[in-house]
Amino acid sequence: MYKKVKNYAIEKGLAVDDKAGIAYGKINGCFLVIHQDPATPGRHTIQLWMKQGAAEPYPSVVDFDNQCPSKFKYLQTASYSGTKVIAEFWGNGLKWGSAYVPCIDAFLKEITDYFRTNQLSTCCETCGIGSGLSLYQIESADHLFCSACYAQTSDQIQKSIHEKAKQGNGNVIGGIIGALLGALLGVIAWVLIYQLGYISALGGLVMVICALKGYELLGGRLNILGIILSCVISVVMLLFAEQVCLSIEIYQAFREYDVTFFEAFQSVPAFLDEPEIRTAVISDVVIGYVLMAVGAWGTVRQALKAGSGKQDVKKLTPVAGNSTTLR
């Protein structure tokens, strides 16, 4: 978790779970979760679970949330589902580090004051009940359930696992074709970026994501075998993308001699006999693989977790309901 946000959470008395990437507890009597984006230090999701009582809050929770992004610089969106408020913070721009945590603090002070003033109460996000609550993390997503709703969710998870197990490996041939077609989109992205004079992680990331999605669409199921095949195809297609880039350079250099692109593509092995060209190409490919690994690691890791057929479910803490009601 981003150090300044972590320190803020500790100062406020919140529990911090570095492995789960969250801080949780009560601020001003309201139970909330601060969830760290795993890829971006200055990006956090704040969640509060609340329902209205007999009196209609003023302004309505929806109207209150809609007003917040214009009042707090780093708050991108705030929404209310009827039982849960989700606020997305993103520390973008110059010198955001010094003002980011104070912005979060000001937002939390205002929204918790609003909840207490309007006598909103902590509740289960599914049924709205205010007792027997616990905080769970399911596949890195935070949920506040009562015992009955968690049992129902758990049954659904087990059913999903059994259904995936019944599917076996799916259509492997169709998956390979889908991964090849998806990786071709990554090749196009790679070539376009290369023409601008860059080697970017974006091209490799697009290649891997599209290959995985293509395998899933035509293969029926993205399991561990499909992930491995998609990654192997992406690695091979990066070599093909680099060959296309070199072919374009050869074609542009010799087209005045009526050389076609196909002839330029065929001549790539001969040009690689030149030490200077071979060294440059090897350098591009190595850098490309490193950037592909960096850019795609998070996506592949999530796909591996999903493809394993297992669901990561963890109970974090019991939560007392009705914590914001004024007395």
KOLFI-437016 format. One record per atom (N, C-alpha, C): residue number from 1; x, y, z. Coordinates in pm, whole numbers, plus 50000, padded with zeros to 5 digits. Atoms other than C-alpha are relative to their C-alpha. Example, Ala and Ser with C-alpha at 12.3 -4.5 7.8 and 13.67 -1.06 7.14 Angstrom:
BEGIN
  roro   east  north     up
     1  50089  49881  50000
     1  51230  49550  50780
     1  50090  50120  50000
     2  49918  49881  49994
     2  51367  49894  50714
     2  49923  50109  50073
END
This chain:
BEGIN
  roro   east  north     up
     1  50085  49881  50000
     1  50000  50000  50000
     1  50088  50124  50000
     2  49929  49873  50007
     2  50115  50354  49919
     2  50030  50049  50141
     3  49954  49976  49863
     3  50318  50460  50224
     3  49919  50110  50070
     4  50071  49888  49935
     4  50139  50792  50290
     4  49856  49961  50036
     5  50136  50046  49971
     5  49795  50629  50269
     5  50003  49898  50115
     6  49986  50099  49892
     6  49912  50342  50491
     6  50019  50070  50134
     7  49976  49926  49876
     7  50043  50586  50752
     7  49872  50071  50047
     8  50127  49934  49967
     8  49715  50778  50736
     8  49902  49901  50062
     9  50092  50102  49950
     9  49517  50458  50788
     9  50037  49959  50143
    10  49955  50038  49866
    10  49727  50362  51089
    10  49968  50110  50101
    11  50030  49887  49911
    11  49688  50711  51239
    11  49851  50006  50036
    12  50144  49998  49978
    12  49310  50676  51203
    12  49950  49875  50073
    13  50038  50120  49927
    13  49315  50340  51380
    13  49945  49888  49914
    14  50047  50106  50089
    14  49237  50128  51074
    14  50097  49883  50003
    15  49915  50117  50016
    15  49367  49774  51037
    15  50054  49999  49857
    16  49937  50002  50132
    16  49612  49739  50747
    16  50041  49857  49967
    17  49962  50132  50049
    17  49646  49415  50550
    17  50080  50021  49872
    18  49914  49972  50116
    18  49945  49463  50318
    18  49983  49895  49891
    19  50014  50107  50098
    19  49897  49126  50149
    19  49873  50018  49917
    20  50128  49980  50070
    20  49534  49200  50064
    20  49994  50137  49933
    21  49997  49866  50060
    21  49621  49562  49978
    21  49887  50089  50047
    22  50112  49920  49952
    22  49354  49714  50200
    22  50024  50048  50144
    23  50011  49955  49862
    23  49296  49912  50517
    23  49851  50007  50031
    24  50142  50002  49968
    24  48966  49876  50701
    24  49977  50029  50147
    25  50037  49967  49863
    25  48789  49990  51013
    25  49902  50116  50001
    26  50097  49892  49985
    26  48580  50279  51145
    26  50069  50135  50008
    27  49962  49859  49988
    27  48632  50651  51093
    27  49871  50076  50028
    28  50118  49924  49961
    28  48384  50877  51269
    28  49878  49908  50016
    29  50108  50095  49978
    29  48180  50567  51353
    29  49954  49925  49878
    30  50042  50065  50125
    30  48149  50456  50989
    30  50102  49895  49959
    31  49910  50104  50048
    31  48294  50127  50870
    31  50030  50022  49852
    32  49959  49976  50140
    32  48493  50161  50547
    32  50124  49919  49967
    33  49882  50069  50052
    33  48761  50001  50333
    33  50072  50093  49903
    34  49916  49931  50098
    34  49048  50171  50150
    34  50079  49892  49926
    35  49939  50107  50079
    35  49164  49943  49869
    35  50105  50058  49905
    36  49889  49955  50084
    36  49502  49996  49700
    36  49995  49933  49863
    37  49985  50057  50134
    37  49522  49952  49323
    37  50135  49930  49993
    38  49872  50073  49999
    38  49790  49682  49274
    38  50103  50053  49902
    39  49907  49955  50104
    39  49942  49852  48969
    39  50040  50146  50013
    40  49976  49856  49994
    40  49925  50224  49057
    40  50001  50047  50145
    41  49992  49958  49859
    41  50049  50361  49393
    41  49896  50106  50038
    42  50092  49892  49969
    42  49831  50673  49374
    42  49860  49975  49950
    43  50137  50031  50043
    43  49505  50496  49301
    43  49934  49913  50106
    44  50065  50071  49891
    44  49261  50385  49569
    44  49848  50003  49982
    45  50147  50008  49997
    45  48899  50273  49599
    45  49955  49999  50145
    46  50055  49993  49865
    46  48711  50370  49913
    46  49855  49952  49995
    47  50134  50057  49999
    47  48397  50173  49998
    47  49938  50013  50139
    48  50079  49991  49877
    48  48130  50234  50262
    48  49865  49934  49974
    49  50126  50071  50017
    49  47825  50016  50312
    49  49894  50064  50089
    50  50099  49925  49924
    50  47518  50216  50415
    50  49861  49990  49938
    51  50138  49988  50048
    51  47140  50222  50389
    51  49930  50106  50084
    52  50073  49895  49928
    52  46895  50493  50486
    52  49899  49939  50096
    53  50099  50044  49903
    53  46661  50468  50778
    53  49860  50045  49959
    54  50138  49960  50029
    54  46299  50582  50806
    54  49994  50137  49934
    55  50001  49864  50055
    55  46384  50944  50722
    55  50082  50005  49872
    56  49929  49982  50127
    56  46486  51043  50369
    56  50119  50094  50022
    57  49884  49912  49980
    57  46843  51182  50375
    57  49995  50120  49907
    58  49996  49880  50084
    58  46900  51532  50243
    58  50142  50056  50000
    59  50054  50046  50128
    59  47046  51563  49994
    59  50001  49847  49993
    60  49999  50146  50014
    60  46989  51208  49870
    60  50144  49953  49987
    61  49863  50054  50008
    61  47293  50979  49879
    61  50054  50015  49858
    62  49957  49988  50141
    62  47306  50982  49497
    62  50041  50143  49970
    63  49966  49859  50024
    63  47298  51362  49484
    63  50127  50041  50074
    64  49879  49969  49922
    64  47560  51386  49758
    64  50123  49948  49927
    65  49886  50059  50070
    65  47790  51150  49568
    65  50031  50075  49870
    66  49979  49929  50127
    66  47738  51336  49240
    66  50069  50136  50021
    67  49938  49870  49972
    67  47848  51662  49406
    67  50147  49987  50040
    68  49866  50015  49941
    68  48168  51518  49555
    68  50117  50015  49902
    69  49883  49988  50087
    69  48399  51487  49249
    69  50041  50144  49969
    70  49965  49860  50028
    70  48380  51863  49187
    70  50060  50069  50123
    71  49952  49939  49876
    71  48470  51934  49551
    71  50137  49945  50043
    72  49876  50063  49957
    72  48763  51694  49593
    72  50085  49966  49876
    73  49919  49999  50122
    73  49043  51724  49339
    73  50032  49861  49946
    74  49953  50131  50046
    74  49159  51363  49325
    74  49892  49893  50000
    75  50112  50093  50007
    75  48816  51201  49349
    75  49947  49998  49856
    76  50042  50013  50139
    76  48735  51070  49001
    76  49851  49972  49987
    77  50143  50035  50004
    77  48394  50912  49061
    77  49953  49960  50139
    78  50064  50048  49877
    78  48153  50843  49347
    78  49861  49951  49963
    79  50129  50058  50040
    79  47852  50615  49310
    79  49938  49927  50119
    80  50075  50066  49893
    80  47583  50457  49528
    80  49907  49897  49939
    81  50079  50109  50057
    81  47419  50122  49459
    81  49871  49972  50077
    82  50114  50028  49914
    82  47155  50138  49733
    82  50045  49943  50133
    83  49943  50051  49876
    83  47376  49966  49990
    83  50150  50030  50012
    84  49855  49980  49997
    84  47731  50063  49897
    84  50040  50125  49923
    85  49939  49885  50067
    85  47919  50384  49816
    85  50140  49959  49955
    86  49866  50028  50054
    86  48224  50343  49592
    86  50058  50131  49950
    87  49932  49876  50039
    87  48465  50636  49558
    87  50138  49966  49946
    88  49873  50031  50067
    88  48758  50617  49316
    88  50091  50123  50006
    89  49901  49893  49990
    89  49064  50831  49396
    89  50121  49967  49913
    90  49883  50019  50086
    90  49352  50883  49155
    90  50089  50123  50011
    91  49907  49889  49983
    91  49656  51097  49232
    91  50076  50029  49873
    92  49936  49968  50128
    92  49734  51227  48885
    92  50046  50146  49999
    93  49950  49863  50012
    93  49910  51543  48772
    93  50130  50019  50076
    94  49874  49967  49934
    94  50216  51719  48915
    94  49978  50025  50149
    95  49998  49974  49856
    95  50294  51727  49288
    95  49873  49952  50071
    96  50121  50050  49937
    96  49991  51517  49376
    96  50028  49938  50138
    97  49968  50073  49878
    97  50175  51335  49656
    97  49972  50075  50128
    98  50018  49923  49877
    98  50156  51618  49910
    98  49853  50030  50030
    99  50140  49961  49980
    99  49785  51688  49858
    99  49904  49881  49995
   100  50087  50117  50024
   100  49652  51335  49793
   100  49933  49952  50129
   101  50057  50049  49874
   101  49606  51211  50151
   101  49909  50103  50065
   102  50095  49901  49946
   102  49459  51542  50276
   102  49867  50005  49926
   103  50123  50004  50080
   103  49207  51516  49990
   103  49912  49882  50044
   104  50074  50118  49954
   104  49108  51164  50098
   104  49942  50026  50139
   105  50044  49973  49864
   105  49085  51277  50460
   105  49879  50096  50001
   106  50111  49904  50007
   106  48860  51574  50373
   106  49873  49933  49950
   107  50116  50073  50053
   107  48631  51347  50170
   107  49940  49910  50107
   108  50051  50093  49899
   108  48603  51090  50448
   108  49933  50075  50114
   109  50063  49920  49895
   109  48527  51359  50704
   109  49861  50045  49957
   110  50129  49948  50047
   110  48249  51503  50489
   110  49897  49890  49984
   111  50098  50105  50027
   111  48090  51174  50388
   111  49958  49930  50129
   112  50040  50062  49874
   112  48100  51025  50739
   112  49912  50095  50082
   113  50089  49903  49934
   113  47950  51346  50881
   113  49860  49995  49938
   114  50128  50009  50071
   114  47677  51320  50616
   114  49924  49874  50044
   115  50065  50126  49961
   115  47607  50957  50707
   115  49945  50008  50142
   116  50045  49991  49861
   116  47586  51032  51078
   116  49883  50098  50015
   117  50107  49899  49991
   117  47373  51344  51034
   117  49866  49943  49950
   118  50122  50056  50059
   118  47124  51147  50821
   118  49965  49862  50056
   119  50028  50125  49930
   119  47134  50843  51052
   119  49994  49880  49906
   120  49985  50119  50085
   120  47242  50597  50783
   120  50067  49890  50080
   121  49947  50112  49922
   121  47341  50251  50903
   121  50076  49902  49912
   122  49919  50101  50069
   122  47598  49988  50806
   122  49912  49879  49969
   123  50089  50109  50040
   123  47440  49700  50615
   123  50069  49902  49906
   124  49957  50099  50098
   124  47491  49387  50408
   124  49976  50056  49860
   125  50012  49942  50135
   125  47552  49485  50046
   125  49898  49929  49914
   126  50096  50076  50081
   126  47314  49217  49917
   126  49856  50019  50047
   127  50138  49997  49951
   127  47008  49217  50141
   127  49967  50125  50082
   128  50023  49877  49925
   128  47055  49539  50344
   128  49980  49981  50149
   129  50017  50024  49857
   129  47030  49372  50685
   129  50118  50061  50077
   130  49896  49931  49926
   130  47232  49539  50962
   130  50064  49920  50110
   131  49943  50082  49892
   131  47334  49244  51183
   131  50073  49879  49942
   132  49927  50120  50043
   132  47570  48947  51162
   132  50090  50025  49881
   133  49922  49961  50116
   133  47799  49130  50920
   133  50148  49962  50015
   134  49855  50024  50005
   134  48155  49038  50817
   134  50054  50051  49868
   135  49931  49955  50121
   135  48403  49177  50568
   135  50074  49883  49939
   136  49934  50107  50074
   136  48518  48932  50303
   136  50076  50059  49882
   137  49933  49966  50125
   137  48766  48954  50019
   137  49993  49877  49909
   138  50019  50109  50096
   138  48674  48742  49717
   138  50066  50041  49870
   139  49924  49967  50122
   139  48922  48746  49427
   139  50037  50149  49998
   140  49950  49862  49986
   140  49066  49080  49549
   140  49889  50105  50003
   141  50112  49905  49988
   141  48718  49238  49567
   141  49944  49994  50141
   142  50046  49990  49862
   142  48583  49359  49901
   142  49848  49996  50007
   143  50146  50015  49986
   143  48235  49259  50016
   143  49963  49997  50148
   144  50056  50005  49865
   144  48029  49313  50331
   144  49870  49921  49993
   145  50114  50090  50006
   145  47786  49024  50378
   145  49951  49966  50140
   146  50052  50067  49881
   146  47556  48896  50647
   146  50029  49851  49981
   147  49965  50142  50008
   147  47600  48525  50724
   147  49919  49927  49893
   148  50085  50068  50098
   148  47305  48419  50506
   148  50043  50032  49857
   149  49960  49961  50136
   149  47418  48616  50199
   149  50138  49945  49966
   150  49869  50060  50028
   150  47776  48493  50237
   150  49984  49852  49966
   151  50024  50142  50027
   151  47649  48133  50250
   151  49948  49981  49858
   152  50052  50008  50136
   152  47455  48195  49929
   152  50109  50027  49897
   153  49889  49968  50091
   153  47758  48356  49762
   153  50099  49885  49994
   154  49908  50113  49995
   154  47978  48068  49876
   154  49949  49883  49918
   155  50061  50108  50081
   155  47735  47817  49722
   155  50016  50029  49851
   156  49985  49963  50141
   156  47746  48009  49393
   156  50143  49981  49953
   157  49859  50018  50035
   157  48127  48006  49397
   157  50031  49852  49979
   158  49975  50144  50013
   158  48135  47629  49455
   158  49935  49945  49874
   159  50068  50044  50122
   159  47882  47578  49176
   159  50079  50038  49876
   160  49919  49953  50113
   160  48096  47788  48940
   160  50126  49915  49983
   161  49878  50083  50006
   161  48406  47583  49029
   161  49967  49863  49940
   162  50040  50132  50052
   162  48222  47255  48959
   162  49969  50007  49851
   163  50034  49985  50141
   163  48090  47384  48627
   163  50126  50012  49915
   164  49874  49987  50074
   164  48442  47485  48517
   164  50072  49866  49991
   165  49934  50131  49999
   165  48574  47143  48618
   165  49937  49907  49898
   166  50069  50086  50096
   166  48308  46974  48404
   166  50037  50034  49856
   167  49967  49957  50136
   167  48415  47176  48099
   167  50132  49942  49949
   168  49871  50055  50042
   168  48759  47012  48100
   168  50088  50107  49937
   169  49908  49907  50068
   169  49010  47173  47866
   169  49932  50083  49892
   170  50069  49925  50104
   170  48745  47306  47628
   170  50049  49959  49861
   171  49960  50024  50138
   171  48813  47328  47254
   171  50141  50057  49979
   172  49861  49953  50005
   172  49195  47346  47242
   172  50034  50054  49861
   173  49969  49955  50137
   173  49217  47376  46862
   173  49937  50136  49973
   174  50067  49871  50017
   174  48960  47654  46855
   174  50068  50108  50082
   175  49930  49904  49916
   175  49143  47822  47142
   175  50130  50048  49939
   176  49873  49962  50064
   176  49475  47815  46957
   176  49975  50095  49884
   177  50033  49912  50112
   177  49313  47969  46650
   177  49961  50138  50053
   178  50040  49873  49941
   178  49154  48236  46869
   178  50119  50078  50054
   179  49881  49934  49947
   179  49487  48309  47039
   179  50086  50058  49888
   180  49924  49949  50115
   180  49658  48345  46701
   180  49936  50126  49943
   181  50070  49882  50052
   181  49392  48587  46577
   181  50013  50118  50096
   182  49985  49893  49902
   182  49409  48783  46902
   182  50139  50058  50000
   183  49861  49953  49999
   183  49788  48800  46895
   183  50031  50085  49877
   184  49979  49917  50120
   184  49769  48943  46541
   184  49967  50146  50027
   185  50032  49862  49962
   185  49603  49252  46690
   185  50117  50062  50075
   186  49882  49953  49930
   186  49903  49280  46918
   186  50115  50029  49905
   187  49897  49976  50101
   187  50134  49252  46617
   187  49978  50136  49934
   188  50032  49871  50063
   188  49954  49546  46455
   188  50038  50114  50094
   189  49965  49896  49903
   189  49992  49750  46776
   189  50150  50017  50011
   190  49853  49997  49989
   190  50361  49658  46800
   190  50062  50073  49881
   191  49945  49940  50121
   191  50431  49757  46439
   191  49972  50150  49996
   192  50035  49858  50002
   192  50246  50088  46469
   192  50084  50080  50099
   193  49918  49932  49900
   193  50432  50181  46788
   193  50145  50007  49954
   194  49862  50006  50048
   194  50762  50075  46632
   194  50026  50106  49893
   195  49984  49900  50106
   195  50703  50306  46336
   195  50017  50141  50057
   196  49982  49871  49933
   196  50695  50594  46584
   196  50136  50011  50067
   197  49865  49998  49944
   197  51043  50499  46698
   197  50009  49950  50142
   198  50001  50047  49861
   198  50950  50326  47024
   198  49985  49849  50007
   199  50032  50138  49964
   199  50951  49981  47177
   199  49922  50011  50129
   200  50088  49972  49887
   200  50659  49982  47418
   200  49944  49873  50062
   201  50066  50111  49931
   201  50519  49751  47682
   201  49855  49987  49955
   202  50140  50002  50041
   202  50177  49845  47543
   202  49975  49897  49891
   203  50018  50096  50108
   203  50225  49640  47226
   203  50001  49857  50051
   204  49993  50134  49943
   204  50328  49332  47425
   204  49878  49970  50087
   205  50118  50018  49916
   205  50043  49384  47671
   205  49877  49971  49915
   206  50114  50022  50091
   206  49787  49412  47389
   206  50007  49861  49940
   207  49982  50132  50061
   207  49934  49098  47231
   207  49955  49889  50095
   208  50034  50105  49903
   208  49899  48890  47549
   208  49851  50003  50034
   209  50141  49989  49964
   209  49554  49022  47644
   209  49911  49948  49888
   210  50083  50044  50113
   210  49413  48968  47295
   210  50014  49851  49975
   211  49980  50144  50017
   211  49567  48620  47274
   211  49918  49923  50104
   212  50078  50065  49894
   212  49411  48523  47608
   212  49851  50008  49972
   213  50143  49982  50028
   213  49074  48667  47510
   213  49957  49918  49879
   214  50031  50079  50119
   214  49088  48502  47168
   214  49989  49853  50033
   215  50005  50141  49959
   215  49161  48165  47327
   215  49868  49971  50072
   216  50123  50020  49923
   216  48869  48207  47566
   216  49876  50001  49911
   217  50117  49987  50086
   217  48625  48313  47294
   217  49980  49877  49912
   218  50013  50113  50093
   218  48699  48029  47052
   218  50028  49865  50065
   219  49970  50125  49931
   219  48819  47771  47302
   219  49895  49961  50103
   220  50108  50029  49906
   220  48524  47800  47539
   220  50041  50013  50145
   221  49955  49988  49861
   221  48738  47805  47854
   221  50149  50035  50002
   222  49860  49961  49984
   222  49060  47978  47953
   222  50054  49936  50127
   223  49940  50068  49885
   223  49234  47726  48179
   223  50152  50020  49996
   224  49854  49982  49993
   224  49603  47694  48269
   224  50066  49960  49869
   225  49946  50040  50130
   225  49675  47506  47944
   225  49982  50112  49898
   226  50027  49891  50094
   226  49511  47787  47746
   226  50088  50121  50026
   227  49913  49886  49966
   227  49711  48052  47933
   227  50142  49975  49952
   228  49864  50033  50045
   228  50039  47871  47863
   228  50010  50010  49848
   229  49998  49996  50146
   229  49954  47827  47494
   229  49990  50144  49949
   230  50016  49860  50041
   230  49845  48192  47465
   230  50130  50077  50019
   231  49873  49931  49974
   231  50170  48312  47621
   231  50108  49956  49901
   232  49902  50051  50099
   232  50380  48088  47393
   232  49974  50063  49863
   233  50037  49938  50128
   233  50190  48219  47090
   233  50040  50146  49999
   234  49963  49857  49991
   234  50247  48578  47208
   234  50150  50018  49984
   235  49853  49992  50011
   235  50621  48515  47241
   235  50043  49982  49855
   236  49966  50025  50140
   236  50639  48372  46888
   236  49954  50116  49911
   237  50053  49892  50083
   237  50422  48649  46745
   237  50078  50130  50017
   238  49914  49883  49985
   238  50652  48913  46893
   238  50117  49992  49902
   239  49894  50019  50100
   239  50931  48765  46678
   239  49949  50033  49860
   240  50059  49971  50130
   240  50698  48782  46380
   240  49980  50151  49983
   241  50020  49855  50007
   241  50613  49145  46464
   241  50132  50072  49973
   242  49869  49939  50022
   242  50983  49232  46478
   242  50046  49978  49856
   243  49964  50027  50139
   243  51034  49064  46138
   243  49922  50091  49906
   244  50080  49909  50082
   244  50749  49271  45994
   244  50059  50141  50005
   245  49940  49867  49986
   245  50909  49588  46133
   245  50127  50013  49916
   246  49877  49997  50079
   246  51245  49501  45974
   246  49968  49997  49851
   247  50041  50005  50141
   247  51068  49417  45646
   247  49957  50137  49950
   248  50044  49865  50038
   248  50909  49763  45643
   248  50120  50090  49977
   249  49880  49918  50016
   249  51250  49926  45691
   249  50073  49966  49870
   250  49934  50044  50124
   250  51399  49718  45407
   250  49922  50050  49879
   251  50084  49957  50111
   251  51106  49797  45181
   251  50012  50150  49975
   252  49989  49855  50014
   252  51128  50169  45251
   252  50136  50041  49943
   253  49865  49968  50048
   253  51502  50165  45178
   253  50021  49962  49854
   254  49973  50053  50132
   254  51480  49970  44850
   254  49881  50006  49904
   255  50116  50000  50088
   255  51136  50042  44705
   255  50025  50076  49870
   256  49969  49929  50125
   256  51289  50280  44450
   256  50059  49905  49895
   257  49949  50102  50094
   257  51441  49965  44298
   257  49893  49896  49969
   258  50116  50085  50030
   258  51094  49814  44253
   258  49995  49874  50086
   259  50008  50112  49907
   259  51133  49584  44555
   259  49862  50002  50067
   260  50131  50008  49936
   260  50794  49463  44686
   260  50017  49970  50150
   261  49993  50029  49857
   261  50709  49426  45054
   261  50022  49851  50023
   262  49984  50145  49985
   262  50683  49048  45011
   262  50146  49960  49978
   263  49858  50029  50023
   263  51037  49040  44867
   263  50085  50050  50116
   264  49927  49948  49884
   264  51158  49257  45154
   264  49985  49905  50119
   265  50025  50093  49890
   265  50997  49015  45401
   265  50085  49874  49983
   266  49922  50120  50027
   266  51169  48720  45233
   266  50151  50022  50020
   267  49857  49970  49992
   267  51506  48896  45248
   267  50049  50022  50143
   268  49960  49974  49861
   268  51505  48941  45627
   268  50111  49907  50047
   269  49890  50088  49954
   269  51719  48627  45696
   269  50136  50042  49943
   270  49872  49958  50060
   270  51985  48756  45455
   270  50054  50125  50069
   271  49956  49878  49931
   271  51995  49096  45624
   271  50049  49971  50143
   272  49958  50035  49865
   272  52029  48927  45964
   272  50141  49942  50004
   273  49860  50044  50005
   273  52365  48791  45846
   273  50096  50114  50029
   274  49917  49883  49970
   274  52493  49146  45889
   274  50006  50019  50153
   275  49987  49992  49853
   275  52634  49172  46245
   275  49930  50120  50062
   276  50059  49879  49944
   276  52514  49529  46298
   276  49849  49990  50006
   277  50146  50016  50003
   277  52157  49451  46193
   277  49956  49893  50098
   278  50036  50109  49910
   278  52151  49123  46385
   278  50004  50047  50146
   279  49989  49949  49863
   279  52268  49297  46704
   279  49884  50091  50036
   280  50111  49907  49975
   280  52003  49568  46671
   280  49868  49924  50018
   281  50124  50078  49992
   281  51726  49312  46613
   281  49995  49922  50130
   282  49998  50076  49875
   282  51834  49094  46906
   282  49973  50093  50119
   283  50023  49902  49894
   283  51842  49404  47126
   283  49852  50037  50008
   284  50143  49966  50003
   284  51488  49500  47016
   284  49915  49888  50058
   285  50080  50115  49955
   285  51357  49149  47080
   285  50014  49979  50151
   286  49978  50019  49856
   286  51515  49120  47426
   286  49925  50107  50079
   287  50072  49892  49933
   287  51382  49461  47528
   287  49850  49977  49989
   288  50142  50027  50021
   288  51047  49366  47380
   288  49947  49895  50095
   289  50044  50105  49909
   289  51026  49047  47586
   289  49996  50048  50145
   290  49999  49946  49864
   290  51122  49230  47905
   290  49878  50089  50023
   291  50115  49911  49987
   291  50858  49497  47845
   291  49869  49923  49994
   292  50121  50084  50006
   292  50602  49232  47751
   292  49975  49934  50135
   293  50014  50067  49870
   293  50669  49046  48077
   293  49953  50099  50107
   294  50038  49899  49901
   294  50644  49366  48282
   294  49856  50045  49980
   295  50133  49949  50030
   295  50331  49490  48106
   295  49890  49898  50019
   296  50106  50102  50002
   296  50146  49158  48096
   296  49995  49917  50127
   297  49995  50087  49882
   297  50243  49005  48432
   297  49872  50004  50080
   298  50122  49990  49921
   298  49940  49137  48619
   298  49884  49929  49934
   299  50109  50064  50074
   299  49702  49019  48346
   299  50013  49848  50003
   300  49977  50144  50000
   300  49860  48673  48327
   300  49977  49941  50139
   301  50019  50048  49863
   301  49861  48638  48706
   301  49851  49986  50032
   302  50144  50009  49977
   302  49488  48717  48722
   302  49938  49886  49921
   303  50054  50109  50084
   303  49420  48476  48435
   303  50035  49864  50060
   304  49960  50126  49937
   304  49617  48201  48614
   304  49912  49968  50120
   305  50087  50021  49884
   305  49412  48251  48928
   305  49861  49957  49956
   306  50134  50034  50050
   306  49087  48241  48731
   306  50000  49864  49933
   307  49994  50126  50075
   307  49199  47949  48514
   307  50027  49879  50087
   308  49969  50112  49912
   308  49305  47737  48810
   308  49874  49931  50052
   309  50125  50057  49951
   309  48939  47679  48895
   309  49978  50023  50148
   310  50013  49972  49858
   310  48994  47807  49249
   310  49955  50144  50020
   311  50043  49866  49965
   311  48839  48110  49415
   311  50067  50039  50132
   312  49933  49952  49879
   312  49042  48309  49667
   312  49899  50075  50086
   313  50100  49942  49911
   313  48797  48380  49951
   313  50060  50011  50140
   314  49943  49980  49868
   314  48906  48529  50283
   314  49907  50086  50085
   315  50076  49920  49905
   315  48708  48649  50584
   315  50099  50086  50078
   316  49905  49909  49938
   316  48881  48958  50721
   316  49963  50039  50141
   317  50039  49955  49866
   317  48679  49078  51018
   317  49849  50006  50013
   318  50143  49973  49975
   318  48332  49082  51175
   318  49979  50150  50014
   319  50030  49856  49997
   319  48162  49422  51156
   319  49869  50022  50073
   320  50123  49965  49926
   320  47911  49568  51400
   320  49912  50088  49914
   321  50093  49920  50080
   321  47603  49704  51225
   321  49951  50123  50073
   322  50063  49878  49945
   322  47422  50034  51276
   322  50099  50089  50074
   323  49895  49928  49928
   323  47749  50205  51369
   323  49993  50150  49981
   324  50002  49856  50023
   324  47658  50548  51233
   324  49875  50067  50053
   325  50123  49939  49950
   325  47323  50599  51395
   325  50029  50091  50118
   326  49978  49905  49889
   326  47325  50907  51619
   326  49921  49958  50123
   327  50067  50039  49875
   327  47239  50848  51982
   327  49968  50123  50082
END
